Amino acid sequence: MSQTVLTDVFYENLDLHPLLHQGLAAAGITRTTPIQALTLPVALLGRDVAGQAQTGTGKTFAFLVALMNRLLNNPAAPDRKDADPRALIIAPTRELAIQIEKDFQVIGKATGLRSALIYGGVDYDKQRQQLRDGCDIIIATPGRLLDYYKQDVFGFGSVEVMVIDEADRMFDLGFIKDVRFIFRRLPAREKRQVLLFSATLSHRVLELAYEHMHEAEKLVVETENVTADRVRQVVYFPSKEEKMPLLLNLLEESKTERSIIFVNTKAAAERITDRLKRHNFRVGAISGDVPQVKRQKLLQRFQDGQIDLLVATDVAARGLHIPAVSHVFNYDLPQDAEDYVHRIGRTARLGAEGDAISFACDLYAMGLPDIETYINQKIPTASIEARMLVMPAPRPRADGVQDEIDDPNDNDGHIPTRGAPPEKGGRSGSRDGRGGPRSGERSGSRERSGSGERRPRTPRPDAPAAVASPVEVPMKTVVVAETVADLPAAAEAMAAEGAPKKRRRRGGRGRGAREGVENGNGAAVKTDGQAVSTPRQPSTTPRQADGQGNPNRRPSRQVAANRPSANVPAPAASTGQEKVGFFRRIGRLFGGR
């Protein structure tokens, strides 16, 4: 921690519990920051406090020390249930809640106080069981917390201290109704203590404070600027298409080791991450849609130095303490001026120095005047040189770069970094190393010439020569049987001609006439364009051959046919009398013909 942001107020001079003194000394924390020195004397007396200070000035330790000191000095209520918490800390985002839990573990190991971290996106039953087992402090986001409360897992009746961190963000994310719901179920305001902290205290936040807090005292660390004083701010004015080459050139020139790139949408985060991976940067992306487990792993890898760049939406702009962040890039200017303060507050934390570089493109430049009005200062502008708008070549591949940077199906300015380049017209990258086709590539792709045109496929040496003359396909014999009694004769005719297996087909009345079949007292057999009449086999009892005896049953037909070739002439039509259709007979009846 830089000495420039520390005051002359030492923790050992404050009236704290001995176990709390022991935890602070073990963590190496001896002096207070301005917000801690301003709020702790008031909060340790049990009064409600609404504190405002710049980001990265130690607001979390301010309310944690006051909260733990009260719980250690005052015994729990005698009617308190084991599952009911004594203190409640509400945070707007999961990452902020996790950060508060980490800070609590730093100074609270020796106190014996138990904490429960409750947020969405992780094991539901495990967190519920943790609450049932009992805890002293709940650190949670509002949604998952109220879900357990409405299931009667715990109660708010024994809460002694209520903390709201980043209160203004509660309004932005729509949690203010949940916060009011919690306030109405807490003990009376005279029996509880409420601590409210944020980098910005708007009028609506103060209205909430005066409505639910008991004689709250507003404490503000006076500074000339809302933003951190040691942040060097600058803004460029590129077009939308110029932002990517400008970002890559700035990253190359600044030689950043740990930077955060903020965007407004998830789609922009994915697009920028993909391009940075193509240029062999160690980069990760977090947004609201990323699963919580993956978000935590990415943040941990970023803190451990395994990745150098973090592309994030505003989900990572609040309360995250990541040390040694040298640069913050606002690839998209935020639409809310308060978000700008929290974004650039990820750098220059606790007195360190940092750079905040913003791109005011044609989509988001209209928000710049509101940002400058809110922070009470004019952001310096920088000119863009022509060389900064030329897309740089990818960097040499470094250790730890993710494997997915090499996308064989995308060649948008990407130079492969692994393996030999594929030969022209050939195939590479097979799994067994024998030159098989690559995944995602058609095995029958043709060779291309240098001009990009397709060359005709060269015939294989062992391929048979093509036959120029068309092959005549003989006409297959078609046998139409009008009734079941005709099936034996039709089967003998098909067997004699070598017809394929018989296939049952059902059709409408008069289909035999349309196919050139005589509808008299016999069935027609078509062979090579000739119609041969087959005499009808008489039956002893009409319509009993099918075993049904139903006079309204449609006679079955057995047809076995192959589609004739286009080169074979169509068979001649039968000379028999054509069957008259139903509608034609109706016309003749009423027309007199």
MARLO-55456 format. One line per field, with one value per residue (C-alpha): residue in three letters; x, y, z negated. Coordinates in nm, 2 decimals. Each point is the difference from the previous one (the first is absolute). Layout:
N
type <- (ALA,...)
px <- (X,...)
py <- (Y,...)
pz <- (Z,...)
This chain:
593
type <- (MET,SER,GLN,THR,VAL,LEU,THR,ASP,VAL,PHE,TYR,GLU,ASN,LEU,ASP,LEU,HIS,PRO,LEU,LEU,HIS,GLN,GLY,LEU,ALA,ALA,ALA,GLY,ILE,THR,ARG,THR,THR,PRO,ILE,GLN,ALA,LEU,THR,LEU,PRO,VAL,ALA,LEU,LEU,GLY,ARG,ASP,VAL,ALA,GLY,GLN,ALA,GLN,THR,GLY,THR,GLY,LYS,THR,PHE,ALA,PHE,LEU,VAL,ALA,LEU,MET,ASN,ARG,LEU,LEU,ASN,ASN,PRO,ALA,ALA,PRO,ASP,ARG,LYS,ASP,ALA,ASP,PRO,ARG,ALA,LEU,ILE,ILE,ALA,PRO,THR,ARG,GLU,LEU,ALA,ILE,GLN,ILE,GLU,LYS,ASP,PHE,GLN,VAL,ILE,GLY,LYS,ALA,THR,GLY,LEU,ARG,SER,ALA,LEU,ILE,TYR,GLY,GLY,VAL,ASP,TYR,ASP,LYS,GLN,ARG,GLN,GLN,LEU,ARG,ASP,GLY,CYS,ASP,ILE,ILE,ILE,ALA,THR,PRO,GLY,ARG,LEU,LEU,ASP,TYR,TYR,LYS,GLN,ASP,VAL,PHE,GLY,PHE,GLY,SER,VAL,GLU,VAL,MET,VAL,ILE,ASP,GLU,ALA,ASP,ARG,MET,PHE,ASP,LEU,GLY,PHE,ILE,LYS,ASP,VAL,ARG,PHE,ILE,PHE,ARG,ARG,LEU,PRO,ALA,ARG,GLU,LYS,ARG,GLN,VAL,LEU,LEU,PHE,SER,ALA,THR,LEU,SER,HIS,ARG,VAL,LEU,GLU,LEU,ALA,TYR,GLU,HIS,MET,HIS,GLU,ALA,GLU,LYS,LEU,VAL,VAL,GLU,THR,GLU,ASN,VAL,THR,ALA,ASP,ARG,VAL,ARG,GLN,VAL,VAL,TYR,PHE,PRO,SER,LYS,GLU,GLU,LYS,MET,PRO,LEU,LEU,LEU,ASN,LEU,LEU,GLU,GLU,SER,LYS,THR,GLU,ARG,SER,ILE,ILE,PHE,VAL,ASN,THR,LYS,ALA,ALA,ALA,GLU,ARG,ILE,THR,ASP,ARG,LEU,LYS,ARG,HIS,ASN,PHE,ARG,VAL,GLY,ALA,ILE,SER,GLY,ASP,VAL,PRO,GLN,VAL,LYS,ARG,GLN,LYS,LEU,LEU,GLN,ARG,PHE,GLN,ASP,GLY,GLN,ILE,ASP,LEU,LEU,VAL,ALA,THR,ASP,VAL,ALA,ALA,ARG,GLY,LEU,HIS,ILE,PRO,ALA,VAL,SER,HIS,VAL,PHE,ASN,TYR,ASP,LEU,PRO,GLN,ASP,ALA,GLU,ASP,TYR,VAL,HIS,ARG,ILE,GLY,ARG,THR,ALA,ARG,LEU,GLY,ALA,GLU,GLY,ASP,ALA,ILE,SER,PHE,ALA,CYS,ASP,LEU,TYR,ALA,MET,GLY,LEU,PRO,ASP,ILE,GLU,THR,TYR,ILE,ASN,GLN,LYS,ILE,PRO,THR,ALA,SER,ILE,GLU,ALA,ARG,MET,LEU,VAL,MET,PRO,ALA,PRO,ARG,PRO,ARG,ALA,ASP,GLY,VAL,GLN,ASP,GLU,ILE,ASP,ASP,PRO,ASN,ASP,ASN,ASP,GLY,HIS,ILE,PRO,THR,ARG,GLY,ALA,PRO,PRO,GLU,LYS,GLY,GLY,ARG,SER,GLY,SER,ARG,ASP,GLY,ARG,GLY,GLY,PRO,ARG,SER,GLY,GLU,ARG,SER,GLY,SER,ARG,GLU,ARG,SER,GLY,SER,GLY,GLU,ARG,ARG,PRO,ARG,THR,PRO,ARG,PRO,ASP,ALA,PRO,ALA,ALA,VAL,ALA,SER,PRO,VAL,GLU,VAL,PRO,MET,LYS,THR,VAL,VAL,VAL,ALA,GLU,THR,VAL,ALA,ASP,LEU,PRO,ALA,ALA,ALA,GLU,ALA,MET,ALA,ALA,GLU,GLY,ALA,PRO,LYS,LYS,ARG,ARG,ARG,ARG,GLY,GLY,ARG,GLY,ARG,GLY,ALA,ARG,GLU,GLY,VAL,GLU,ASN,GLY,ASN,GLY,ALA,ALA,VAL,LYS,THR,ASP,GLY,GLN,ALA,VAL,SER,THR,PRO,ARG,GLN,PRO,SER,THR,THR,PRO,ARG,GLN,ALA,ASP,GLY,GLN,GLY,ASN,PRO,ASN,ARG,ARG,PRO,SER,ARG,GLN,VAL,ALA,ALA,ASN,ARG,PRO,SER,ALA,ASN,VAL,PRO,ALA,PRO,ALA,ALA,SER,THR,GLY,GLN,GLU,LYS,VAL,GLY,PHE,PHE,ARG,ARG,ILE,GLY,ARG,LEU,PHE,GLY,GLY,ARG)
px <- (0.00,0.14,0.09,-0.16,-0.36,0.06,-0.07,0.17,-0.29,0.12,-0.23,0.17,-0.13,-0.36,-0.22,-0.02,-0.04,0.33,-0.08,-0.06,0.33,0.17,-0.16,0.10,0.36,0.03,-0.12,0.26,-0.26,0.10,-0.11,-0.34,-0.09,-0.20,-0.34,0.09,0.13,-0.32,-0.26,0.14,-0.02,-0.37,-0.09,0.18,-0.25,-0.29,-0.13,-0.12,0.24,-0.03,0.36,0.12,0.36,0.18,0.04,0.29,0.03,-0.09,-0.37,-0.04,0.23,-0.18,-0.33,0.15,0.20,-0.31,-0.22,0.23,0.08,-0.37,-0.06,0.30,-0.08,-0.38,-0.15,-0.26,-0.37,-0.12,-0.29,0.22,-0.03,0.32,-0.09,-0.07,0.29,0.12,0.13,-0.10,0.22,-0.17,0.19,-0.14,0.23,0.13,0.36,-0.03,-0.15,0.29,0.25,-0.16,0.02,0.37,0.06,-0.19,0.21,0.32,-0.08,-0.27,0.19,0.08,-0.34,-0.19,-0.29,-0.16,-0.10,-0.22,0.05,-0.33,-0.04,-0.15,0.16,0.15,-0.12,-0.35,-0.03,0.35,-0.07,-0.33,0.16,0.27,-0.27,-0.18,0.32,0.02,0.22,0.06,0.04,-0.17,0.17,-0.25,-0.16,-0.37,-0.16,0.14,-0.03,-0.37,-0.06,0.13,-0.18,-0.34,0.07,0.04,0.36,0.10,-0.16,0.09,-0.13,0.35,0.19,0.20,0.20,-0.11,0.26,-0.08,0.31,-0.02,-0.34,-0.04,0.05,-0.30,-0.22,0.16,-0.04,-0.36,0.07,-0.14,-0.34,0.18,0.20,-0.32,-0.15,0.29,-0.01,-0.37,0.08,0.30,-0.04,-0.09,0.24,0.09,0.12,0.21,0.29,0.01,0.32,-0.03,0.31,0.05,0.23,-0.30,-0.29,-0.28,-0.32,-0.20,0.26,-0.02,-0.38,0.03,0.24,-0.23,-0.30,0.15,0.29,-0.01,0.16,0.25,0.31,0.13,0.38,0.18,0.37,0.06,0.20,0.04,-0.10,-0.25,0.25,0.32,0.27,0.28,-0.19,0.13,-0.30,0.00,-0.27,0.04,-0.26,0.02,-0.28,-0.16,0.22,0.32,-0.03,0.14,0.33,0.03,-0.04,0.25,0.26,-0.05,0.05,0.32,0.14,-0.10,0.13,-0.27,0.03,-0.35,-0.28,-0.38,-0.19,-0.36,-0.28,-0.38,-0.13,0.07,0.03,0.28,0.18,0.00,0.11,0.29,0.11,0.02,0.21,0.24,0.04,0.09,0.27,0.14,-0.10,-0.08,-0.36,-0.32,-0.36,-0.27,-0.35,-0.34,-0.06,0.32,-0.06,0.10,0.26,0.17,-0.01,0.18,0.27,0.06,0.03,0.23,0.22,0.01,0.11,0.26,0.15,-0.09,-0.19,0.10,-0.32,-0.36,-0.28,-0.31,-0.33,-0.11,-0.04,0.37,-0.01,-0.12,0.20,0.26,0.34,0.25,0.35,0.25,-0.25,0.20,-0.25,-0.37,-0.14,-0.35,-0.04,-0.37,-0.07,-0.26,-0.35,-0.01,0.24,0.03,0.12,0.29,0.12,-0.03,0.17,0.32,0.00,0.13,0.34,0.20,-0.14,0.12,0.23,0.15,0.02,-0.18,-0.12,-0.36,-0.04,-0.34,-0.12,-0.28,-0.13,-0.30,-0.23,0.08,0.17,-0.32,0.04,0.34,-0.15,-0.20,0.31,0.21,-0.28,-0.04,0.38,0.04,0.29,0.09,0.15,0.32,-0.03,0.27,0.05,0.01,0.30,-0.04,0.23,-0.23,-0.28,0.19,-0.08,0.32,0.13,-0.07,0.26,0.22,-0.18,0.07,-0.03,-0.35,-0.19,-0.31,-0.02,-0.31,0.18,0.08,-0.32,0.06,-0.33,0.05,0.27,-0.11,0.35,0.11,0.34,0.02,0.24,0.02,0.11,0.11,-0.23,-0.22,0.12,-0.20,-0.27,0.11,-0.11,0.16,-0.08,-0.13,-0.03,0.22,0.26,-0.07,-0.13,-0.37,-0.26,-0.02,-0.31,-0.24,0.13,-0.17,0.18,-0.09,0.12,0.16,0.33,0.01,0.23,0.19,-0.27,-0.26,-0.19,-0.08,0.20,-0.18,0.05,0.27,-0.13,0.15,0.23,-0.19,-0.35,-0.19,-0.06,-0.33,-0.25,-0.12,-0.31,-0.30,-0.09,-0.35,-0.20,-0.25,-0.36,-0.11,-0.32,-0.29,-0.28,-0.32,-0.25,-0.34,-0.12,0.15,-0.10,0.24,0.30,0.12,0.00,0.18,0.26,0.08,0.03,0.25,0.20,0.03,0.13,0.24,-0.18,0.11,-0.17,-0.37,-0.09,-0.35,-0.14,-0.34,-0.15,-0.32,-0.26,0.08,0.38,0.02,-0.16,0.25,0.29,-0.13,-0.18,-0.32,-0.29,-0.20,-0.02,0.37,0.33,0.26,0.36,0.25,0.32,0.23,-0.27,-0.25,-0.33,-0.08,-0.35,-0.02,-0.34,-0.17,-0.02,-0.37,-0.07,-0.27,-0.14,0.04,0.22,0.07,0.36,0.13,-0.18,-0.19,-0.33,-0.03,-0.16,0.13,0.36,0.24,0.17,0.37,0.27,0.34,0.26,0.37,0.17,0.32,0.02,0.07,0.30,-0.05,0.15,-0.26,-0.32,-0.33,-0.22,-0.29,-0.34,-0.25,-0.27,-0.27,-0.29,0.10,-0.18,-0.21,0.07,-0.26,-0.01,-0.02,-0.30,-0.16,0.06,-0.15,-0.30,-0.09,0.13,-0.20,0.30)
py <- (0.00,0.34,0.23,0.29,-0.12,-0.09,0.22,0.04,-0.18,-0.35,-0.29,-0.07,0.34,-0.10,-0.16,-0.34,-0.36,-0.17,-0.28,0.26,0.17,-0.34,-0.06,0.34,-0.03,-0.35,0.15,0.28,0.28,0.26,0.34,0.12,0.15,0.34,-0.17,-0.24,0.28,0.20,-0.27,-0.24,0.24,0.06,-0.36,-0.15,0.20,-0.19,0.28,-0.03,0.12,0.09,0.02,0.12,-0.02,-0.08,-0.35,-0.19,0.18,-0.27,0.03,-0.38,-0.01,0.30,-0.18,-0.34,0.13,0.18,-0.30,-0.26,0.22,0.03,-0.37,-0.08,0.25,-0.07,-0.34,-0.14,0.03,-0.29,-0.08,-0.02,-0.33,-0.17,0.06,0.37,0.23,0.29,0.21,0.04,0.14,0.06,0.05,0.06,-0.25,-0.34,0.11,0.27,-0.24,-0.24,0.28,0.10,-0.36,-0.01,0.32,-0.14,-0.31,0.21,0.18,-0.23,-0.33,0.06,0.13,-0.33,0.16,-0.21,0.13,-0.13,0.11,-0.02,0.08,-0.15,-0.22,-0.26,-0.30,0.08,-0.28,0.06,0.36,-0.08,-0.26,0.25,0.24,-0.27,-0.09,0.35,0.31,0.34,0.21,-0.05,0.16,-0.03,0.13,0.09,-0.25,-0.33,0.13,0.07,-0.33,-0.18,0.24,-0.07,-0.37,0.06,-0.11,0.30,0.32,0.37,0.04,-0.02,0.23,0.26,0.16,0.06,0.10,0.11,0.02,0.19,0.13,0.20,-0.32,-0.16,0.25,-0.06,-0.37,0.01,-0.13,0.29,-0.18,-0.29,0.23,0.17,-0.35,-0.09,0.33,-0.05,-0.34,0.11,0.09,0.36,0.26,0.09,-0.36,-0.04,0.18,0.07,0.08,0.12,0.05,0.10,0.19,0.22,0.10,0.12,0.16,-0.32,-0.18,0.27,-0.03,-0.37,0.08,0.25,-0.23,-0.31,0.12,0.15,0.35,-0.09,0.21,0.07,-0.01,0.09,0.00,0.34,-0.02,0.24,-0.27,-0.28,-0.23,-0.12,0.28,-0.23,-0.13,0.15,0.04,0.05,-0.03,-0.09,0.07,-0.29,-0.13,-0.33,-0.18,0.16,-0.11,-0.35,0.10,0.29,-0.23,-0.25,0.27,0.15,-0.34,-0.05,0.35,-0.01,-0.35,-0.06,-0.29,0.01,0.20,0.00,0.09,0.10,-0.03,0.06,-0.33,-0.37,-0.02,0.26,-0.18,-0.33,0.18,0.18,-0.31,-0.20,0.26,0.04,-0.38,0.01,0.24,-0.24,0.20,-0.19,0.12,-0.09,0.14,0.02,0.12,-0.06,-0.31,-0.17,-0.28,0.10,-0.27,0.10,0.37,-0.08,-0.21,0.28,0.26,-0.22,-0.06,0.37,0.07,-0.27,0.14,-0.29,0.23,0.36,0.15,-0.02,0.10,0.08,0.16,0.22,-0.32,0.03,0.38,0.00,-0.08,-0.24,0.05,-0.14,0.14,0.13,0.08,0.25,0.09,0.02,0.03,0.13,-0.16,0.12,0.31,-0.09,0.13,0.09,0.26,-0.18,-0.32,0.20,0.08,-0.37,-0.12,0.21,-0.07,-0.35,0.16,0.23,-0.18,0.09,0.27,-0.17,0.16,-0.11,0.10,0.03,0.01,0.05,-0.02,0.24,-0.15,0.11,-0.23,0.11,0.34,0.18,-0.12,0.17,0.35,-0.17,-0.18,0.32,0.18,-0.28,-0.02,0.38,0.00,0.00,-0.32,0.07,-0.10,-0.17,0.01,-0.32,-0.05,-0.18,-0.29,-0.07,-0.09,-0.27,-0.35,-0.14,-0.35,-0.26,-0.02,-0.31,-0.27,0.00,-0.26,-0.03,0.12,-0.19,-0.27,0.14,0.29,-0.23,-0.02,-0.19,0.09,0.38,0.19,0.35,0.14,-0.29,-0.16,-0.36,-0.04,-0.37,-0.26,0.04,0.19,-0.22,-0.07,0.14,-0.24,-0.25,-0.09,0.03,-0.03,-0.35,-0.18,-0.30,0.20,-0.17,0.30,-0.07,0.28,0.26,0.03,0.25,-0.04,-0.19,-0.31,0.05,0.36,0.08,0.15,0.37,0.19,0.31,0.22,-0.17,-0.18,-0.37,-0.23,-0.30,-0.32,-0.22,-0.36,-0.28,-0.23,-0.31,0.16,-0.16,0.20,0.18,-0.15,0.25,-0.18,-0.01,-0.34,-0.12,-0.11,-0.28,0.06,-0.20,-0.19,0.16,-0.23,0.15,-0.22,0.14,-0.26,-0.25,-0.28,0.14,-0.02,-0.35,0.08,0.33,-0.16,-0.27,0.28,0.19,-0.30,-0.09,0.35,0.01,0.29,0.11,-0.08,0.10,0.32,0.08,0.33,0.15,0.24,0.17,-0.13,0.02,-0.01,-0.31,0.21,0.28,-0.25,-0.15,-0.30,-0.14,0.03,-0.27,-0.36,-0.04,0.14,0.16,-0.10,0.26,-0.12,0.21,0.23,-0.27,-0.06,-0.37,-0.09,-0.26,-0.17,0.05,-0.30,-0.06,-0.04,-0.22,0.26,0.37,0.20,-0.30,-0.05,0.25,-0.18,0.32,-0.03,0.38,0.12,0.36,-0.12,0.15,-0.27,-0.03,0.04,-0.14,0.20,-0.05,0.26,0.18,0.35,-0.02,0.17,0.33,-0.16,-0.28,0.09,0.00,-0.30,0.03,0.07,-0.28,-0.01,-0.11,0.21,0.28,0.00,0.30,0.21,0.10,0.37,-0.08,-0.22,0.27,0.24,-0.24,-0.05,0.37,0.10,-0.25,-0.14)
pz <- (0.00,0.09,-0.29,0.18,-0.07,-0.36,-0.30,-0.33,-0.17,-0.12,-0.06,-0.33,-0.12,0.07,-0.26,0.17,-0.14,-0.07,0.25,0.27,-0.09,0.04,0.34,0.13,-0.12,0.16,0.33,-0.02,-0.02,-0.25,0.14,0.13,0.33,0.01,0.02,-0.28,-0.22,0.07,-0.05,-0.26,-0.30,0.07,0.10,-0.31,-0.22,0.16,0.22,0.36,0.26,0.37,0.13,0.34,0.13,0.32,0.12,-0.14,-0.33,-0.24,-0.05,-0.05,-0.30,-0.14,-0.04,-0.07,-0.30,-0.15,0.06,-0.16,-0.29,-0.09,0.03,-0.22,-0.27,-0.02,-0.07,0.22,-0.08,-0.23,0.22,0.32,0.20,0.12,0.37,-0.05,0.09,-0.22,0.28,0.37,0.28,0.33,0.33,0.35,0.19,-0.07,0.05,-0.26,-0.25,0.06,-0.05,-0.33,-0.12,0.08,-0.19,-0.30,0.00,0.00,-0.33,-0.15,-0.04,-0.36,-0.10,0.02,0.19,0.26,0.34,0.28,0.36,0.19,0.37,0.31,0.26,-0.23,-0.21,-0.13,-0.26,-0.14,-0.07,-0.16,-0.23,-0.09,-0.12,-0.19,-0.18,-0.14,0.06,-0.15,0.32,0.34,0.30,0.29,0.31,-0.05,0.24,-0.14,-0.36,0.02,0.17,-0.31,-0.23,0.16,-0.06,-0.37,0.00,-0.22,-0.14,-0.02,-0.36,-0.16,0.24,-0.20,0.29,0.36,0.26,0.36,0.22,0.33,-0.08,0.32,0.20,-0.18,0.18,0.34,-0.02,-0.12,-0.35,-0.19,-0.05,-0.15,-0.23,-0.12,-0.06,-0.22,-0.19,-0.09,-0.16,-0.21,-0.37,-0.08,0.12,-0.36,-0.06,0.31,0.17,0.37,0.19,0.36,0.22,0.36,0.23,0.10,-0.22,0.22,-0.13,0.03,-0.21,-0.27,0.02,-0.08,-0.28,-0.17,0.04,-0.16,-0.20,-0.35,-0.02,0.27,0.02,0.35,0.02,0.32,0.07,0.16,0.32,0.29,0.25,-0.02,0.17,-0.15,0.01,0.13,0.31,0.32,0.22,0.38,0.27,0.37,0.27,0.25,0.22,-0.07,0.25,-0.13,-0.36,0.04,0.17,-0.24,-0.30,0.13,0.07,-0.35,-0.16,0.19,-0.08,-0.37,-0.06,-0.26,-0.23,-0.16,0.15,0.02,0.31,-0.06,0.25,-0.01,0.15,-0.02,0.38,0.00,-0.28,0.20,0.32,-0.16,-0.19,0.32,0.18,-0.29,-0.01,0.37,-0.09,-0.26,-0.31,-0.32,-0.04,-0.17,0.01,-0.27,0.04,-0.17,0.21,-0.09,-0.26,-0.34,-0.04,0.32,-0.10,-0.33,0.17,0.25,-0.27,-0.20,0.30,0.07,-0.36,0.02,0.31,0.23,0.23,0.08,0.14,-0.13,0.23,-0.22,-0.01,-0.30,-0.20,-0.10,-0.05,-0.36,-0.31,0.15,-0.15,0.24,-0.08,0.25,0.28,0.21,0.27,0.04,0.36,0.05,0.35,-0.03,-0.20,-0.27,0.04,-0.37,-0.13,-0.34,0.18,0.14,-0.36,-0.10,0.31,-0.03,-0.37,0.08,0.04,-0.23,-0.30,-0.35,0.12,0.30,0.34,0.32,0.34,0.12,0.38,0.16,0.36,0.08,0.33,0.20,-0.20,-0.35,0.03,-0.10,-0.36,-0.04,-0.11,-0.28,-0.12,-0.01,-0.18,-0.26,-0.08,0.01,0.23,0.37,0.12,0.21,0.36,0.21,0.38,0.20,0.23,0.33,-0.10,-0.30,0.24,0.18,-0.12,-0.16,0.07,-0.27,-0.28,-0.04,-0.19,-0.37,-0.26,-0.15,0.31,0.04,0.26,0.15,0.16,0.30,0.19,0.33,0.14,-0.03,0.18,-0.09,-0.03,-0.21,0.05,-0.13,-0.28,-0.02,0.25,0.36,0.25,0.22,0.35,0.30,0.09,-0.26,-0.35,-0.33,-0.36,0.00,-0.32,0.09,0.19,0.33,0.18,-0.05,0.03,-0.27,-0.21,0.13,0.36,0.28,0.11,0.36,0.04,0.33,0.05,0.07,0.23,-0.11,0.14,-0.22,0.28,-0.02,0.21,0.16,-0.19,0.16,0.06,-0.20,0.20,-0.09,0.07,0.29,0.31,0.03,0.24,0.26,0.12,-0.24,-0.14,0.09,-0.29,0.09,-0.09,-0.30,0.02,-0.19,-0.11,-0.12,-0.18,-0.06,-0.25,-0.24,0.24,0.26,-0.23,0.10,0.37,-0.07,-0.22,0.27,0.26,-0.22,-0.08,0.37,0.08,-0.30,-0.17,-0.35,-0.32,0.00,-0.18,-0.12,0.12,-0.05,0.24,0.10,0.23,0.37,-0.05,0.23,0.28,-0.05,0.02,0.32,-0.16,0.15,-0.24,0.16,-0.12,0.00,-0.12,0.23,0.00,0.15,0.15,0.21,0.13,0.08,-0.19,-0.04,-0.13,-0.27,-0.04,-0.34,-0.22,-0.10,-0.37,-0.15,-0.24,0.08,-0.25,-0.22,0.11,-0.25,-0.28,-0.10,0.19,-0.02,0.33,-0.07,-0.03,0.25,0.21,-0.08,0.27,0.02,0.19,0.04,0.22,0.05,0.13,0.38,0.14,0.19,0.31,0.02,0.19,-0.20,0.04,0.24,-0.14,-0.02,0.27,-0.24,-0.11,-0.25,-0.33,-0.04,-0.31,-0.26,0.09,0.37,-0.06,-0.20,0.28,0.25,-0.22,-0.04,0.34,0.20,0.18)
